[in-house]
Structures are given as C-alpha cells and as structure tokens.
Amino acid sequence: MTNKLRIAVIGVGYLGRFHALIYSRMPDVELIGVVDPDADRAHAVAAEAGCAAFTSAAELHERVDAVSIVAPTTVHLEVAAPFLRRGVHTMLEKPIAATRAEGEEIVRLAEQSGATLQIGHLERFNAGIMALAQRISEPRYVEAQRMGGFTERAIDVDVVSDLMIHDIDIILSLMGSPIRQVEAIGTPVLTEHVDIASARLKFANGAVANVVASRVSDKKTRRIRVFQPTGYLSLDFVEQTIDIAYPEVQPGAERLRIHRERIAVEPVKPLDLELAAFVECVRASQDPLVDGRVGLEALKVALEIQSSMHTDR
C-alpha cells in the first residue's frame, strides 16, 4: 500500500477525540472525517483535526479504508458490522462487545472479509508492560490492582468491563495457559453497576492471579506484581518503575542474599503507539498484537467474572 490510508473515527467523545488528533498528525494517513451523533461535538473535533464532520457512520461506508470505532460497547456490533462486511480495517475500542455472541459475530465478520481487526487494549502498548513482559518467564502468582476515583465516564458498564478487563488481558498474555476456575465478588457503590470487584483466576498450569478493580477509591493505584521461581517483579503503572528482587547465589555463604533493583521505564504515549501499530498492520498485512480473538478471550473471562459475582450475590 503506497497511497495514504483513508481513516475515519466513529465516536469522538473524550477518547475518540484523541484518536482523531493522532491520526491527523500521521504522514501516511488521510483523516477523512469524524462521526458523532452530537453534531456540535463532531464539528468541534473536526475543526481541531482538520477534517469533515458527520453524524452518521453510513455516510462513510464506501469512502474509507479503515476506521477507529470509539462508540459505547453496546453498539459495537451495530456500528462495526457494515464496515467489516465491506472489508474495512477496524480498530475497535475495548471490550470487543457487550456479549459473547456479539463478540463472536464481530470476529466472524472480520475473518470472513479479511479485514484487519484490532481491539483497543491500550495497556499492551504501555512501556512498563512491554518491559515487564520481557522479564517474565514462568509466572506462578500474579496480583493486579487498578483503582481510582469516580468519574462520569463509562458508567454505562460495570468496573469489570471498564477497568478490570485491562488486567485480564495482560494476565492472559503473561500466563499462556487456559483458565480453569473463576471466583469473584463485587458490589455497586455509586452507580447501578458493580463499581468495585475482586476476582481470583486459577489456570490449568496451576498458576493463580488475583485481580482487584475499583472506580470508587480515594487513591489512584495501578500496579501488577508477578512472582515466579526466579524472583519477583512489580510494575507501578503510574510511576513507570519496575522493582525486581531475586536471590543471588554465593558459594559458601551462610545466608541467602536478595538482589534488589529498580528500573525506570522511559515513558511513551501508548495511544500513539497503539494507533501507529494498527496503521502498520493494515499497510503491511500483519496480524495485530491484540486481534479479535485475543479481545474475545478477554471478554469471555470478564463475563465469567461477572457471572460469578452475580451467582455469589
């Protein structure tokens, strides 16, 4: 592909606006337009990004090579299907869909038409996660915490779909083993959906992960700890530091010595990396790091957690 990739952004709320601005700066991309049912919002973002504004995605079905869909999860299939049927490459924000059936249909449509489908699990492009993954060989126990204060964003879904799914995807990528058992508990606090949740995931290889997510906490915490036979690693997403501890073998020594090290990760802009990776996958006909089936697996686990919480309640 030598010509500029024609892209549109569907849904330009808080996050969709950033999609549009990032694409507008890419030299090998032509941002055809932005779509939002709020006409004022669409025109405001279009003016910033230097493109056309639309209120209906149908106006762009035949005019683009690729789209970023940053619409509510409940309408992902409705919005994505017409593009995928036409073979339009699709960057779809996480989670892939609201239900397993809808997620499976999105994957089927992409595979049938040959369209590239990338799911927006942004943390995979976090510099800290990329550095952590390089240092993990045999995780046996993982502990993840993703906690923050209440905002009006994404209150149409529960905290599992909103926040915990990030760590579900990360843990699945690190473990490399299927889940055998899920136990979870959660409760609404400020909304009609579950606002704080804790899940315990048991894997076929014997490994275990504990995951906590909250959107009603005073202190912002983003941390993942990994324990393996060769030592311990802890990533602080906020500070972008990795703490490492492992035993040092010293022949003849009476006491075990623990080597401790802190690595400062060079910060990057994960959304810039994620969208650049999507464009590169389309242009080079490569499989995305987080393709439709990877996104579908994360959704399945999230749904199991939600089911376990409701059963417990």
Contacts in CASP RR format, 6 or more apart in sequence:
PFRMAT RR
TARGET T0000
AUTHOR 0000-0000-0000
METHOD contacts of the structure
MODEL  1
MTNKLRIAVIGVGYLGRFHALIYSRMPDVELIGVVDPDADRAHAVAAEAG
CAAFTSAAELHERVDAVSIVAPTTVHLEVAAPFLRRGVHTMLEKPIAATR
AEGEEIVRLAEQSGATLQIGHLERFNAGIMALAQRISEPRYVEAQRMGGF
TERAIDVDVVSDLMIHDIDIILSLMGSPIRQVEAIGTPVLTEHVDIASAR
LKFANGAVANVVASRVSDKKTRRIRVFQPTGYLSLDFVEQTIDIAYPEVQ
PGAERLRIHRERIAVEPVKPLDLELAAFVECVRASQDPLVDGRVGLEALK
VALEIQSSMHTDR
1 282 0 8 1.000
1 283 0 8 1.000
4 28 0 8 1.000
4 29 0 8 1.000
4 30 0 8 1.000
5 28 0 8 1.000
5 29 0 8 1.000
5 30 0 8 1.000
5 65 0 8 1.000
5 66 0 8 1.000
5 279 0 8 1.000
5 282 0 8 1.000
5 283 0 8 1.000
6 30 0 8 1.000
6 32 0 8 1.000
6 63 0 8 1.000
6 64 0 8 1.000
6 65 0 8 1.000
6 66 0 8 1.000
7 23 0 8 1.000
7 29 0 8 1.000
7 30 0 8 1.000
7 31 0 8 1.000
7 32 0 8 1.000
7 64 0 8 1.000
7 65 0 8 1.000
7 66 0 8 1.000
7 67 0 8 1.000
7 68 0 8 1.000
7 279 0 8 1.000
8 31 0 8 1.000
8 32 0 8 1.000
8 33 0 8 1.000
8 34 0 8 1.000
8 35 0 8 1.000
8 54 0 8 1.000
8 57 0 8 1.000
8 60 0 8 1.000
8 63 0 8 1.000
8 64 0 8 1.000
8 67 0 8 1.000
8 68 0 8 1.000
9 16 0 8 1.000
9 19 0 8 1.000
9 20 0 8 1.000
9 23 0 8 1.000
9 31 0 8 1.000
9 33 0 8 1.000
9 34 0 8 1.000
9 35 0 8 1.000
9 67 0 8 1.000
9 68 0 8 1.000
9 70 0 8 1.000
10 34 0 8 1.000
10 35 0 8 1.000
10 57 0 8 1.000
10 60 0 8 1.000
10 67 0 8 1.000
10 68 0 8 1.000
10 69 0 8 1.000
10 70 0 8 1.000
10 71 0 8 1.000
10 79 0 8 1.000
11 34 0 8 1.000
11 35 0 8 1.000
11 36 0 8 1.000
11 69 0 8 1.000
11 70 0 8 1.000
11 71 0 8 1.000
12 19 0 8 1.000
12 20 0 8 1.000
12 34 0 8 1.000
12 35 0 8 1.000
12 36 0 8 1.000
12 41 0 8 1.000
12 42 0 8 1.000
12 45 0 8 1.000
12 70 0 8 1.000
13 36 0 8 1.000
13 41 0 8 1.000
13 45 0 8 1.000
13 70 0 8 1.000
14 153 0 8 1.000
15 70 0 8 1.000
15 93 0 8 1.000
16 45 0 8 1.000
16 68 0 8 1.000
16 70 0 8 1.000
17 45 0 8 1.000
17 48 0 8 1.000
18 271 0 8 1.000
19 68 0 8 1.000
19 70 0 8 1.000
19 91 0 8 1.000
19 271 0 8 1.000
19 275 0 8 1.000
20 31 0 8 1.000
20 33 0 8 1.000
20 34 0 8 1.000
20 45 0 8 1.000
20 46 0 8 1.000
20 48 0 8 1.000
20 49 0 8 1.000
20 51 0 8 1.000
21 48 0 8 1.000
21 49 0 8 1.000
22 271 0 8 1.000
22 272 0 8 1.000
22 275 0 8 1.000
23 29 0 8 1.000
23 31 0 8 1.000
23 49 0 8 1.000
23 68 0 8 1.000
23 275 0 8 1.000
24 31 0 8 1.000
24 49 0 8 1.000
24 50 0 8 1.000
24 51 0 8 1.000
26 275 0 8 1.000
26 276 0 8 1.000
26 279 0 8 1.000
28 279 0 8 1.000
28 283 0 8 1.000
29 279 0 8 1.000
31 49 0 8 1.000
31 50 0 8 1.000
31 51 0 8 1.000
32 51 0 8 1.000
32 52 0 8 1.000
32 60 0 8 1.000
32 63 0 8 1.000
32 64 0 8 1.000
33 46 0 8 1.000
33 49 0 8 1.000
33 51 0 8 1.000
33 52 0 8 1.000
33 53 0 8 1.000
33 54 0 8 1.000
33 60 0 8 1.000
34 42 0 8 1.000
34 45 0 8 1.000
34 46 0 8 1.000
34 49 0 8 1.000
34 51 0 8 1.000
34 52 0 8 1.000
34 53 0 8 1.000
34 54 0 8 1.000
35 42 0 8 1.000
35 53 0 8 1.000
35 54 0 8 1.000
35 55 0 8 1.000
35 56 0 8 1.000
35 57 0 8 1.000
35 59 0 8 1.000
35 60 0 8 1.000
36 42 0 8 1.000
36 45 0 8 1.000
36 53 0 8 1.000
36 55 0 8 1.000
37 55 0 8 1.000
38 55 0 8 1.000
39 53 0 8 1.000
39 55 0 8 1.000
42 53 0 8 1.000
42 54 0 8 1.000
42 55 0 8 1.000
43 53 0 8 1.000
45 53 0 8 1.000
46 52 0 8 1.000
46 53 0 8 1.000
54 60 0 8 1.000
57 67 0 8 1.000
57 79 0 8 1.000
57 82 0 8 1.000
57 83 0 8 1.000
58 82 0 8 1.000
60 67 0 8 1.000
61 82 0 8 1.000
61 83 0 8 1.000
61 86 0 8 1.000
61 88 0 8 1.000
62 86 0 8 1.000
64 83 0 8 1.000
64 88 0 8 1.000
65 88 0 8 1.000
65 89 0 8 1.000
65 282 0 8 1.000
66 88 0 8 1.000
66 89 0 8 1.000
66 90 0 8 1.000
66 91 0 8 1.000
66 116 0 8 1.000
66 278 0 8 1.000
66 279 0 8 1.000
66 282 0 8 1.000
67 83 0 8 1.000
67 88 0 8 1.000
67 89 0 8 1.000
67 90 0 8 1.000
67 91 0 8 1.000
68 91 0 8 1.000
68 93 0 8 1.000
68 275 0 8 1.000
68 278 0 8 1.000
69 76 0 8 1.000
69 79 0 8 1.000
69 80 0 8 1.000
69 83 0 8 1.000
69 90 0 8 1.000
69 91 0 8 1.000
69 92 0 8 1.000
69 93 0 8 1.000
70 93 0 8 1.000
71 79 0 8 1.000
71 93 0 8 1.000
72 156 0 8 1.000
73 93 0 8 1.000
73 95 0 8 1.000
73 97 0 8 1.000
73 98 0 8 1.000
73 156 0 8 1.000
73 157 0 8 1.000
73 161 0 8 1.000
74 98 0 8 1.000
74 156 0 8 1.000
76 92 0 8 1.000
76 93 0 8 1.000
76 96 0 8 1.000
76 97 0 8 1.000
76 98 0 8 1.000
76 102 0 8 1.000
76 103 0 8 1.000
76 106 0 8 1.000
77 97 0 8 1.000
77 102 0 8 1.000
77 103 0 8 1.000
77 105 0 8 1.000
77 106 0 8 1.000
80 90 0 8 1.000
80 92 0 8 1.000
80 106 0 8 1.000
80 109 0 8 1.000
81 105 0 8 1.000
81 106 0 8 1.000
81 109 0 8 1.000
83 90 0 8 1.000
83 115 0 8 1.000
84 90 0 8 1.000
84 106 0 8 1.000
84 109 0 8 1.000
84 110 0 8 1.000
84 113 0 8 1.000
84 115 0 8 1.000
84 117 0 8 1.000
85 109 0 8 1.000
85 113 0 8 1.000
86 113 0 8 1.000
87 113 0 8 1.000
87 114 0 8 1.000
87 115 0 8 1.000
88 115 0 8 1.000
89 115 0 8 1.000
89 116 0 8 1.000
89 117 0 8 1.000
89 278 0 8 1.000
89 282 0 8 1.000
90 110 0 8 1.000
90 115 0 8 1.000
90 116 0 8 1.000
90 117 0 8 1.000
90 118 0 8 1.000
91 118 0 8 1.000
91 120 0 8 1.000
91 275 0 8 1.000
91 278 0 8 1.000
92 106 0 8 1.000
92 117 0 8 1.000
92 118 0 8 1.000
92 119 0 8 1.000
92 120 0 8 1.000
93 119 0 8 1.000
93 120 0 8 1.000
94 119 0 8 1.000
94 120 0 8 1.000
94 121 0 8 1.000
94 122 0 8 1.000
94 165 0 8 1.000
94 166 0 8 1.000
94 169 0 8 1.000
94 295 0 8 1.000
94 298 0 8 1.000
95 119 0 8 1.000
95 161 0 8 1.000
95 165 0 8 1.000
95 295 0 8 1.000
95 298 0 8 1.000
95 299 0 8 1.000
95 302 0 8 1.000
96 103 0 8 1.000
96 106 0 8 1.000
96 107 0 8 1.000
96 119 0 8 1.000
96 292 0 8 1.000
96 295 0 8 1.000
96 296 0 8 1.000
96 298 0 8 1.000
96 299 0 8 1.000
97 103 0 8 1.000
97 105 0 8 1.000
97 106 0 8 1.000
97 299 0 8 1.000
98 157 0 8 1.000
98 161 0 8 1.000
99 303 0 8 1.000
100 296 0 8 1.000
100 299 0 8 1.000
100 300 0 8 1.000
100 303 0 8 1.000
103 296 0 8 1.000
103 299 0 8 1.000
104 296 0 8 1.000
106 117 0 8 1.000
106 292 0 8 1.000
107 117 0 8 1.000
107 292 0 8 1.000
107 293 0 8 1.000
107 296 0 8 1.000
109 115 0 8 1.000
110 116 0 8 1.000
110 117 0 8 1.000
110 292 0 8 1.000
116 278 0 8 1.000
116 281 0 8 1.000
116 282 0 8 1.000
116 285 0 8 1.000
116 288 0 8 1.000
117 288 0 8 1.000
117 291 0 8 1.000
117 292 0 8 1.000
118 274 0 8 1.000
118 277 0 8 1.000
118 278 0 8 1.000
118 281 0 8 1.000
118 288 0 8 1.000
118 289 0 8 1.000
118 290 0 8 1.000
118 291 0 8 1.000
118 292 0 8 1.000
119 288 0 8 1.000
119 290 0 8 1.000
119 291 0 8 1.000
119 292 0 8 1.000
119 294 0 8 1.000
119 295 0 8 1.000
119 298 0 8 1.000
120 274 0 8 1.000
120 290 0 8 1.000
121 165 0 8 1.000
121 166 0 8 1.000
121 169 0 8 1.000
121 290 0 8 1.000
121 294 0 8 1.000
121 295 0 8 1.000
121 298 0 8 1.000
122 166 0 8 1.000
122 270 0 8 1.000
122 271 0 8 1.000
122 274 0 8 1.000
123 129 0 8 1.000
123 166 0 8 1.000
123 167 0 8 1.000
123 169 0 8 1.000
123 170 0 8 1.000
123 237 0 8 1.000
123 270 0 8 1.000
124 130 0 8 1.000
124 169 0 8 1.000
124 170 0 8 1.000
124 173 0 8 1.000
124 274 0 8 1.000
124 289 0 8 1.000
124 290 0 8 1.000
125 268 0 8 1.000
125 270 0 8 1.000
125 271 0 8 1.000
125 273 0 8 1.000
125 274 0 8 1.000
125 277 0 8 1.000
125 289 0 8 1.000
126 237 0 8 1.000
126 268 0 8 1.000
126 270 0 8 1.000
127 240 0 8 1.000
127 265 0 8 1.000
127 266 0 8 1.000
127 267 0 8 1.000
127 268 0 8 1.000
127 270 0 8 1.000
128 235 0 8 1.000
128 237 0 8 1.000
128 240 0 8 1.000
128 242 0 8 1.000
128 265 0 8 1.000
129 170 0 8 1.000
129 224 0 8 1.000
129 235 0 8 1.000
131 235 0 8 1.000
131 242 0 8 1.000
131 263 0 8 1.000
131 265 0 8 1.000
132 224 0 8 1.000
132 226 0 8 1.000
132 233 0 8 1.000
132 235 0 8 1.000
132 242 0 8 1.000
133 173 0 8 1.000
133 174 0 8 1.000
135 233 0 8 1.000
135 242 0 8 1.000
135 244 0 8 1.000
136 174 0 8 1.000
136 226 0 8 1.000
136 228 0 8 1.000
136 233 0 8 1.000
137 228 0 8 1.000
137 230 0 8 1.000
138 228 0 8 1.000
138 229 0 8 1.000
138 230 0 8 1.000
139 174 0 8 1.000
139 175 0 8 1.000
139 207 0 8 1.000
139 226 0 8 1.000
139 227 0 8 1.000
139 228 0 8 1.000
140 206 0 8 1.000
140 207 0 8 1.000
140 208 0 8 1.000
140 227 0 8 1.000
140 228 0 8 1.000
140 229 0 8 1.000
141 207 0 8 1.000
141 208 0 8 1.000
141 209 0 8 1.000
141 226 0 8 1.000
141 227 0 8 1.000
142 171 0 8 1.000
142 174 0 8 1.000
142 175 0 8 1.000
142 207 0 8 1.000
142 208 0 8 1.000
142 209 0 8 1.000
142 210 0 8 1.000
142 224 0 8 1.000
142 225 0 8 1.000
142 226 0 8 1.000
142 227 0 8 1.000
143 209 0 8 1.000
143 210 0 8 1.000
143 211 0 8 1.000
143 224 0 8 1.000
143 225 0 8 1.000
144 167 0 8 1.000
144 170 0 8 1.000
144 171 0 8 1.000
144 209 0 8 1.000
144 210 0 8 1.000
144 211 0 8 1.000
144 212 0 8 1.000
144 223 0 8 1.000
144 224 0 8 1.000
144 225 0 8 1.000
145 212 0 8 1.000
145 213 0 8 1.000
145 221 0 8 1.000
145 222 0 8 1.000
145 223 0 8 1.000
145 224 0 8 1.000
146 163 0 8 1.000
146 164 0 8 1.000
146 166 0 8 1.000
146 167 0 8 1.000
146 211 0 8 1.000
146 212 0 8 1.000
146 213 0 8 1.000
146 214 0 8 1.000
146 221 0 8 1.000
146 222 0 8 1.000
147 212 0 8 1.000
147 213 0 8 1.000
147 214 0 8 1.000
147 215 0 8 1.000
147 217 0 8 1.000
147 219 0 8 1.000
147 220 0 8 1.000
147 221 0 8 1.000
147 222 0 8 1.000
148 214 0 8 1.000
148 215 0 8 1.000
148 216 0 8 1.000
148 217 0 8 1.000
148 218 0 8 1.000
148 219 0 8 1.000
148 220 0 8 1.000
148 221 0 8 1.000
149 214 0 8 1.000
149 215 0 8 1.000
149 216 0 8 1.000
149 217 0 8 1.000
149 218 0 8 1.000
149 220 0 8 1.000
150 190 0 8 1.000
150 195 0 8 1.000
150 215 0 8 1.000
150 216 0 8 1.000
151 215 0 8 1.000
154 162 0 8 1.000
155 191 0 8 1.000
155 193 0 8 1.000
156 193 0 8 1.000
157 193 0 8 1.000
158 193 0 8 1.000
158 194 0 8 1.000
158 195 0 8 1.000
158 197 0 8 1.000
158 306 0 8 1.000
159 193 0 8 1.000
159 194 0 8 1.000
159 195 0 8 1.000
159 196 0 8 1.000
159 197 0 8 1.000
159 213 0 8 1.000
159 214 0 8 1.000
159 215 0 8 1.000
160 194 0 8 1.000
160 197 0 8 1.000
160 199 0 8 1.000
160 213 0 8 1.000
160 302 0 8 1.000
160 305 0 8 1.000
160 306 0 8 1.000
160 309 0 8 1.000
161 302 0 8 1.000
161 306 0 8 1.000
162 213 0 8 1.000
162 215 0 8 1.000
163 213 0 8 1.000
163 214 0 8 1.000
163 215 0 8 1.000
164 197 0 8 1.000
164 199 0 8 1.000
164 211 0 8 1.000
164 213 0 8 1.000
164 302 0 8 1.000
164 305 0 8 1.000
165 298 0 8 1.000
165 299 0 8 1.000
165 302 0 8 1.000
167 211 0 8 1.000
167 213 0 8 1.000
167 224 0 8 1.000
168 211 0 8 1.000
168 298 0 8 1.000
168 301 0 8 1.000
168 302 0 8 1.000
168 305 0 8 1.000
169 290 0 8 1.000
169 294 0 8 1.000
169 295 0 8 1.000
169 298 0 8 1.000
170 224 0 8 1.000
171 201 0 8 1.000
171 209 0 8 1.000
171 211 0 8 1.000
172 179 0 8 1.000
172 294 0 8 1.000
172 297 0 8 1.000
172 298 0 8 1.000
172 301 0 8 1.000
173 294 0 8 1.000
174 226 0 8 1.000
175 203 0 8 1.000
175 205 0 8 1.000
175 207 0 8 1.000
175 209 0 8 1.000
176 203 0 8 1.000
176 205 0 8 1.000
177 203 0 8 1.000
177 204 0 8 1.000
177 205 0 8 1.000
177 206 0 8 1.000
177 207 0 8 1.000
178 203 0 8 1.000
178 204 0 8 1.000
179 201 0 8 1.000
179 202 0 8 1.000
179 203 0 8 1.000
179 204 0 8 1.000
179 301 0 8 1.000
179 304 0 8 1.000
180 202 0 8 1.000
180 203 0 8 1.000
180 204 0 8 1.000
181 201 0 8 1.000
181 202 0 8 1.000
182 199 0 8 1.000
182 200 0 8 1.000
182 201 0 8 1.000
182 202 0 8 1.000
182 301 0 8 1.000
182 304 0 8 1.000
182 305 0 8 1.000
182 308 0 8 1.000
183 199 0 8 1.000
183 200 0 8 1.000
183 202 0 8 1.000
183 308 0 8 1.000
184 197 0 8 1.000
184 198 0 8 1.000
184 199 0 8 1.000
184 200 0 8 1.000
184 305 0 8 1.000
184 306 0 8 1.000
184 308 0 8 1.000
184 309 0 8 1.000
184 312 0 8 1.000
185 197 0 8 1.000
185 198 0 8 1.000
185 308 0 8 1.000
185 309 0 8 1.000
185 312 0 8 1.000
186 194 0 8 1.000
186 196 0 8 1.000
186 197 0 8 1.000
186 198 0 8 1.000
186 309 0 8 1.000
186 312 0 8 1.000
186 313 0 8 1.000
187 194 0 8 1.000
187 195 0 8 1.000
187 196 0 8 1.000
187 197 0 8 1.000
187 313 0 8 1.000
188 194 0 8 1.000
188 195 0 8 1.000
189 195 0 8 1.000
189 196 0 8 1.000
189 216 0 8 1.000
190 216 0 8 1.000
194 306 0 8 1.000
194 309 0 8 1.000
195 214 0 8 1.000
195 215 0 8 1.000
195 216 0 8 1.000
196 212 0 8 1.000
196 213 0 8 1.000
196 214 0 8 1.000
196 215 0 8 1.000
196 216 0 8 1.000
196 217 0 8 1.000
197 212 0 8 1.000
197 213 0 8 1.000
197 214 0 8 1.000
197 305 0 8 1.000
197 309 0 8 1.000
198 210 0 8 1.000
198 211 0 8 1.000
198 212 0 8 1.000
199 210 0 8 1.000
199 211 0 8 1.000
199 212 0 8 1.000
199 305 0 8 1.000
199 308 0 8 1.000
200 208 0 8 1.000
200 209 0 8 1.000
200 210 0 8 1.000
200 211 0 8 1.000
201 208 0 8 1.000
201 209 0 8 1.000
201 210 0 8 1.000
201 211 0 8 1.000
201 301 0 8 1.000
202 208 0 8 1.000
203 209 0 8 1.000
220 238 0 8 1.000
221 238 0 8 1.000
222 236 0 8 1.000
222 237 0 8 1.000
222 238 0 8 1.000
223 234 0 8 1.000
223 235 0 8 1.000
223 236 0 8 1.000
223 237 0 8 1.000
224 234 0 8 1.000
224 235 0 8 1.000
224 237 0 8 1.000
225 232 0 8 1.000
225 233 0 8 1.000
225 234 0 8 1.000
225 235 0 8 1.000
226 232 0 8 1.000
226 233 0 8 1.000
226 234 0 8 1.000
230 246 0 8 1.000
231 244 0 8 1.000
231 245 0 8 1.000
231 246 0 8 1.000
231 247 0 8 1.000
232 243 0 8 1.000
232 244 0 8 1.000
232 245 0 8 1.000
232 246 0 8 1.000
233 242 0 8 1.000
233 243 0 8 1.000
233 244 0 8 1.000
234 242 0 8 1.000
234 243 0 8 1.000
234 244 0 8 1.000
235 241 0 8 1.000
235 242 0 8 1.000
236 242 0 8 1.000
236 243 0 8 1.000
240 264 0 8 1.000
240 265 0 8 1.000
240 267 0 8 1.000
241 262 0 8 1.000
241 263 0 8 1.000
241 264 0 8 1.000
241 265 0 8 1.000
242 262 0 8 1.000
242 263 0 8 1.000
242 265 0 8 1.000
243 260 0 8 1.000
243 261 0 8 1.000
243 262 0 8 1.000
243 263 0 8 1.000
244 259 0 8 1.000
244 260 0 8 1.000
244 261 0 8 1.000
244 262 0 8 1.000
244 263 0 8 1.000
245 258 0 8 1.000
245 259 0 8 1.000
245 260 0 8 1.000
245 261 0 8 1.000
246 258 0 8 1.000
246 259 0 8 1.000
247 256 0 8 1.000
247 257 0 8 1.000
247 258 0 8 1.000
247 259 0 8 1.000
248 257 0 8 1.000
248 258 0 8 1.000
248 259 0 8 1.000
250 257 0 8 1.000
277 288 0 8 1.000
277 289 0 8 1.000
278 288 0 8 1.000
280 286 0 8 1.000
281 287 0 8 1.000
281 288 0 8 1.000
END
